[in-house]
Amino acid sequence: MKPVYQDFMIDTMMKLLAVDSPTGMTDAAGDTAAEMIREIGYDPVRTEKGGLVVDLGGSGDAIMLSAHLDTLGAMVAEIKPNGRLRVLPLGGLRVENTEAENVRVYTRDGRVYTGTYQLYNPSIHVNLSYDTEQHTFDNMEVVLDEFTSSREETAALGLENGEFVCFDPRPTVTERGYLKSRFLDDKLCVAILLAYAKDLRDRGAVPARRTYLHFTVYEEVGHGGAGSVPADVTEFLALDMGCVGEGLRCTERNVSICAKDKHGPYSRRMVDGLVAAAKRAGLDYVVDVYPRYGSDADVALKAGYDIRHGLIGPGVYASHGYERSHVDGMNQTFELVKAYIGERAA
């Protein structure tokens, strides 16, 4: 039988992926998520940074659950003499994972231009150095879908340095349940938390402990979880992509519990509690160590909050590229949140 909230999570994820939200340009995604939260029946509070905090109720031993709305992207660093755009990354965007992708460029006055991110002189029939040329942000460029071949013509379109460049996520769901898209990190987990809130509201239940949601907007540049943690919070559980790769146990169909990332170990008490909850619920979980990773939970500790921290998420393959997960990993993560927090009748 298909899990009750599977379609809701997929539909929510697709709606969020349709809204461009690179770090620093997240207002529209915040508005979309806020409207979803209100439709579920909760009142979100907008933080000064642009994130959303939601109180789901409950009492005692408060926990904050986070997922981030911001994604990778780029910013215009130069209008080149040929009218094309040199860009620099927002967050951990990689040239290798974005070459030949369609983009949208947003101007300050609200216009949106399309284009493609290409190597300079990209035709293999013309560029005799193509096979050996290193691809870097300095020799890649946004080729606008406009009649422009000079800096002046591009500037006349209203474009200037500092404009945001957004890459087409190209989301799709396969017949076998695979979820493929850019930016599953972390809009998939945003959808999972919204499903958790909807499940509580639909059944008239409240969490067994005071529970807050925090949808952050600067995770990809390292300070998403650095503020807006309520004073009564004792635990911070980040929901973010689970790593899939060489030497790790996780697949796209698992929920991953992170024991350690590059910043150090997560709270032993929380990791043990998450493992125990996963076992009680009969979930297909793994425990892994992420060699090159940081989370909003890490950031909250670095900001000085005296809390325990943890990290879970559905397995995501090819992180920061064209990513792949699966409905099984999504559903397993949803169930682990429920099992770890528990609930009581309203």
C-alpha positions as CSV (number, residue, x, y, z in Angstrom):
1,M,0.0,0.0,0.0
2,K,1.3,3.5,-0.9
3,P,2.1,5.6,2.2
4,V,-0.6,8.1,2.9
5,Y,1.5,11.2,2.4
6,Q,3.7,10.1,-0.4
7,D,1.8,11.9,-3.1
8,F,1.6,15.0,-0.9
9,M,5.4,15.0,-0.4
10,I,6.1,14.6,-4.1
11,D,3.6,17.3,-5.1
12,T,5.0,19.7,-2.5
13,M,8.6,19.0,-3.6
14,M,7.7,19.7,-7.3
15,K,6.0,23.0,-6.4
16,L,9.0,24.1,-4.4
17,L,11.4,23.1,-7.2
18,A,9.4,25.2,-9.6
19,V,10.4,28.3,-7.5
20,D,14.0,29.4,-8.0
21,S,15.7,30.1,-4.7
22,P,19.5,30.3,-4.8
23,T,21.0,31.5,-1.5
24,G,20.3,35.3,-1.2
25,M,17.2,35.2,-3.4
26,T,14.7,33.1,-1.4
27,D,11.7,35.4,-0.8
28,A,9.5,33.7,-3.4
29,A,10.3,30.3,-2.0
30,G,9.6,31.5,1.5
31,D,6.3,32.9,0.3
32,T,5.4,29.6,-1.3
33,A,6.3,27.6,1.8
34,A,4.5,30.1,4.1
35,E,1.3,29.7,2.1
36,M,1.6,25.9,2.3
37,I,2.0,26.1,6.0
38,R,-1.1,28.3,6.4
39,E,-3.1,25.9,4.2
40,I,-2.1,23.1,6.6
41,G,-3.3,25.1,9.5
42,Y,-0.3,26.6,11.2
43,D,1.0,30.2,11.4
44,P,4.6,30.7,10.2
45,V,6.8,33.5,11.5
46,R,9.2,35.1,9.0
47,T,12.6,35.7,10.4
48,E,14.6,38.8,9.5
49,K,16.9,36.6,7.4
50,G,13.9,35.4,5.5
51,G,13.4,32.0,7.0
52,L,10.3,30.5,8.5
53,V,9.7,29.3,12.0
54,V,6.6,27.3,12.9
55,D,5.4,26.2,16.3
56,L,3.7,22.8,16.0
57,G,2.7,22.6,19.7
58,G,3.6,20.1,22.4
59,S,5.2,20.7,25.7
60,G,8.6,20.1,27.4
61,D,12.1,19.2,26.1
62,A,11.7,21.3,22.9
63,I,13.1,20.2,19.6
64,M,13.7,22.2,16.4
65,L,13.5,20.4,13.1
66,S,15.2,22.2,10.2
67,A,15.3,22.0,6.4
68,H,16.6,24.6,4.0
69,L,14.8,26.4,1.2
70,D,17.9,27.9,-0.4
71,T,19.8,26.1,-3.1
72,L,23.0,26.4,-5.1
73,G,23.1,29.1,-7.8
74,A,25.4,31.7,-9.2
75,M,25.8,35.5,-9.5
76,V,26.8,37.7,-12.4
77,A,30.4,38.9,-11.7
78,E,31.0,40.5,-15.1
79,I,29.3,41.4,-18.4
80,K,32.0,40.3,-20.8
81,P,32.9,42.3,-24.0
82,N,31.1,39.7,-26.1
83,G,27.9,40.4,-24.2
84,R,27.9,37.1,-22.3
85,L,28.0,36.7,-18.5
86,R,30.8,35.5,-16.3
87,V,29.4,34.1,-13.1
88,L,30.7,33.0,-9.7
89,P,29.1,30.3,-7.5
90,L,26.7,30.7,-4.7
91,G,27.5,27.8,-2.3
92,G,29.2,24.7,-3.6
93,L,28.1,24.9,-7.2
94,R,30.5,23.1,-9.5
95,V,31.3,23.8,-13.1
96,E,31.4,20.1,-13.9
97,N,27.8,19.6,-12.8
98,T,26.3,22.7,-14.5
99,E,27.9,22.9,-18.0
100,A,25.3,23.1,-20.8
101,E,22.5,23.6,-18.3
102,N,19.6,26.1,-19.0
103,V,19.5,29.1,-16.7
104,R,17.3,32.0,-15.7
105,V,18.8,35.4,-14.9
106,Y,16.8,37.7,-12.6
107,T,17.2,41.4,-12.8
108,R,16.6,43.8,-10.0
109,D,13.6,45.3,-11.8
110,G,11.9,42.0,-12.1
111,R,12.8,40.9,-15.6
112,V,13.9,37.3,-16.2
113,Y,16.2,36.3,-19.1
114,T,16.9,32.8,-20.2
115,G,20.2,31.4,-21.4
116,T,22.6,28.4,-21.3
117,Y,25.8,28.0,-19.2
118,Q,28.5,27.0,-21.7
119,L,32.2,26.7,-22.2
120,Y,33.6,29.6,-24.1
121,N,33.9,28.4,-27.8
122,P,32.0,25.2,-27.0
123,S,31.6,23.7,-30.4
124,I,33.7,20.5,-30.6
125,H,33.9,20.9,-34.4
126,V,35.6,24.3,-34.0
127,N,37.5,24.3,-30.7
128,L,40.7,22.3,-31.3
129,S,41.5,22.5,-27.5
130,Y,38.2,21.1,-26.4
131,D,39.5,17.7,-25.3
132,T,42.2,19.2,-23.1
133,E,40.8,22.5,-22.0
134,Q,40.1,22.7,-18.3
135,H,36.6,24.0,-17.5
136,T,36.5,26.7,-14.8
137,F,34.3,29.6,-13.8
138,D,36.8,31.9,-15.7
139,N,36.2,30.2,-19.1
140,M,32.6,29.4,-18.7
141,E,29.8,31.9,-19.6
142,V,26.1,32.4,-19.7
143,V,25.0,32.7,-23.3
144,L,21.8,34.7,-23.2
145,D,18.9,34.0,-25.5
146,E,18.9,37.6,-26.6
147,F,20.3,39.5,-29.6
148,T,23.4,40.7,-27.9
149,S,27.1,40.5,-28.8
150,S,28.5,43.3,-26.7
151,R,28.7,44.6,-23.2
152,E,26.7,47.6,-24.1
153,E,23.8,45.6,-25.7
154,T,23.6,43.3,-22.6
155,A,23.6,46.3,-20.2
156,A,20.8,47.8,-22.3
157,L,18.7,44.8,-21.3
158,G,18.8,45.9,-17.7
159,L,21.4,43.4,-16.7
160,E,24.3,44.3,-14.4
161,N,26.7,42.7,-11.9
162,G,25.1,41.1,-8.9
163,E,22.2,39.6,-10.7
164,F,21.1,36.1,-9.7
165,V,21.6,33.1,-12.0
166,C,19.3,30.1,-11.5
167,F,19.9,26.7,-13.0
168,D,17.0,24.6,-14.3
169,P,16.3,21.8,-11.8
170,R,14.7,19.5,-14.4
171,P,12.6,17.4,-11.9
172,T,11.2,14.1,-12.8
173,V,9.7,11.1,-11.0
174,T,10.2,7.7,-12.6
175,E,7.9,4.7,-12.7
176,R,10.1,2.9,-10.2
177,G,9.9,5.7,-7.7
178,Y,13.2,7.5,-8.3
179,L,13.2,11.3,-7.7
180,K,15.6,13.1,-10.0
181,S,16.3,16.8,-10.0
182,R,18.8,19.5,-9.1
183,F,18.2,20.8,-5.6
184,L,16.6,17.8,-3.9
185,D,19.1,19.2,-1.4
186,D,17.1,20.3,0.4
187,K,13.6,20.8,-1.1
188,L,12.9,17.1,-0.6
189,C,13.3,17.5,3.1
190,V,11.2,20.7,3.2
191,A,8.4,18.6,1.7
192,I,9.0,15.9,4.3
193,L,8.6,18.4,7.2
194,L,5.5,19.9,5.7
195,A,4.0,16.4,5.4
196,Y,4.9,15.9,9.1
197,A,3.0,19.0,10.0
198,K,0.0,18.0,7.8
199,D,-0.1,14.6,9.4
200,L,-0.4,16.1,12.9
201,R,-3.0,18.5,11.8
202,D,-5.1,16.0,9.8
203,R,-5.2,13.6,12.7
204,G,-5.7,16.2,15.4
205,A,-2.5,15.1,17.2
206,V,0.3,17.2,18.8
207,P,3.9,16.2,19.3
208,A,4.9,14.5,22.5
209,R,7.3,17.4,23.1
210,R,7.4,21.0,22.1
211,T,8.3,21.0,18.4
212,Y,9.4,23.8,16.1
213,L,10.1,23.8,12.4
214,H,12.7,26.1,10.9
215,F,13.0,26.5,7.2
216,T,16.3,28.2,6.7
217,V,17.6,30.2,3.8
218,Y,21.3,30.5,4.0
219,E,22.4,26.9,4.6
220,E,24.4,26.6,1.4
221,V,26.7,29.4,2.5
222,G,27.1,28.2,6.1
223,H,24.9,30.3,8.4
224,G,21.3,29.1,7.9
225,G,20.9,27.7,11.4
226,A,22.9,30.4,13.2
227,G,19.8,32.2,14.6
228,S,16.1,32.1,15.4
229,V,16.4,29.1,17.8
230,P,13.8,29.5,20.5
231,A,15.1,29.7,24.1
232,D,13.4,26.5,25.2
233,V,15.0,24.3,22.5
234,T,17.2,21.5,23.8
235,E,17.7,19.6,20.6
236,F,18.2,20.6,17.0
237,L,17.5,17.9,14.3
238,A,18.5,19.0,10.8
239,L,16.8,17.2,7.9
240,D,19.1,17.3,4.9
241,M,20.3,15.0,2.2
242,G,21.8,11.7,3.2
243,C,25.1,11.0,1.5
244,V,25.4,8.2,-1.0
245,G,28.8,7.2,-2.3
246,E,31.9,5.1,-2.0
247,G,32.5,3.7,1.4
248,L,29.0,4.6,2.7
249,R,26.1,2.2,3.4
250,C,23.3,4.5,2.4
251,T,21.3,4.2,-0.8
252,E,18.6,6.4,-2.2
253,R,16.0,4.0,-0.6
254,N,17.3,4.4,3.0
255,V,17.0,7.1,5.7
256,S,20.5,8.0,6.8
257,I,21.5,8.9,10.4
258,C,24.7,10.8,10.4
259,A,27.1,10.0,13.2
260,K,29.8,12.5,12.2
261,D,30.5,15.0,9.5
262,K,33.6,17.2,8.7
263,H,32.9,19.3,11.8
264,G,32.9,16.4,14.2
265,P,30.5,13.9,15.9
266,Y,26.8,14.6,16.4
267,S,25.3,14.3,19.8
268,R,25.7,10.7,20.9
269,R,22.5,10.9,22.8
270,M,20.6,12.0,19.7
271,V,22.2,9.5,17.4
272,D,21.4,6.7,19.9
273,G,17.9,7.9,20.2
274,L,17.4,8.1,16.4
275,V,18.7,4.6,16.0
276,A,16.5,3.3,18.7
277,A,13.4,5.0,17.1
278,A,14.3,3.6,13.7
279,K,14.5,0.1,15.2
280,R,11.2,0.5,17.0
281,A,9.5,1.6,13.8
282,G,11.1,-1.1,11.7
283,L,12.7,1.4,9.3
284,D,15.3,0.7,6.7
285,Y,18.0,3.0,8.2
286,V,21.7,3.2,8.0
287,V,24.3,5.1,10.2
288,D,27.1,6.7,8.2
289,V,30.0,9.2,8.5
290,Y,30.0,12.0,6.0
291,P,33.6,13.1,5.1
292,R,32.7,16.4,3.4
293,Y,29.6,17.8,4.9
294,G,28.2,20.4,7.2
295,S,24.6,21.1,8.4
296,D,22.4,23.8,10.0
297,A,22.7,21.8,13.2
298,D,26.4,22.2,13.2
299,V,26.0,25.9,12.6
300,A,23.6,26.3,15.5
301,L,26.2,25.0,17.9
302,K,28.9,27.2,16.4
303,A,26.6,30.2,16.9
304,G,26.7,29.4,20.6
305,Y,23.4,27.6,21.3
306,D,23.7,25.1,24.2
307,I,21.8,22.3,22.5
308,R,22.2,18.7,21.3
309,H,22.4,18.3,17.6
310,G,21.5,15.6,15.0
311,L,21.2,15.0,11.3
312,I,19.0,12.7,9.2
313,G,17.8,12.6,5.7
314,P,16.9,10.5,2.7
315,G,19.8,9.1,0.6
316,V,20.6,11.4,-2.3
317,Y,23.0,10.3,-5.0
318,A,25.2,12.8,-7.0
319,S,24.9,15.6,-4.4
320,H,25.3,19.2,-5.7
321,G,24.7,17.9,-9.3
322,Y,21.7,16.3,-11.0
323,E,20.7,14.5,-7.9
324,R,18.7,11.3,-7.4
325,S,16.7,10.0,-4.4
326,H,13.7,7.6,-4.1
327,V,10.2,7.6,-2.6
328,D,11.3,4.9,-0.1
329,G,14.0,7.1,1.4
330,M,11.6,10.0,1.5
331,N,9.0,7.9,3.3
332,Q,11.5,6.3,5.7
333,T,12.7,9.8,6.7
334,F,9.1,10.9,7.3
335,E,8.5,7.9,9.5
336,L,11.7,8.4,11.5
337,V,10.7,12.0,12.4
338,K,7.4,10.7,13.7
339,A,9.0,7.9,15.6
340,Y,11.7,10.0,17.2
341,I,9.4,12.8,18.4
342,G,6.3,10.8,19.3
343,E,2.9,12.3,19.8
344,R,-0.1,12.6,22.1
345,A,-3.8,13.3,21.5
346,A,-4.7,16.9,21.2
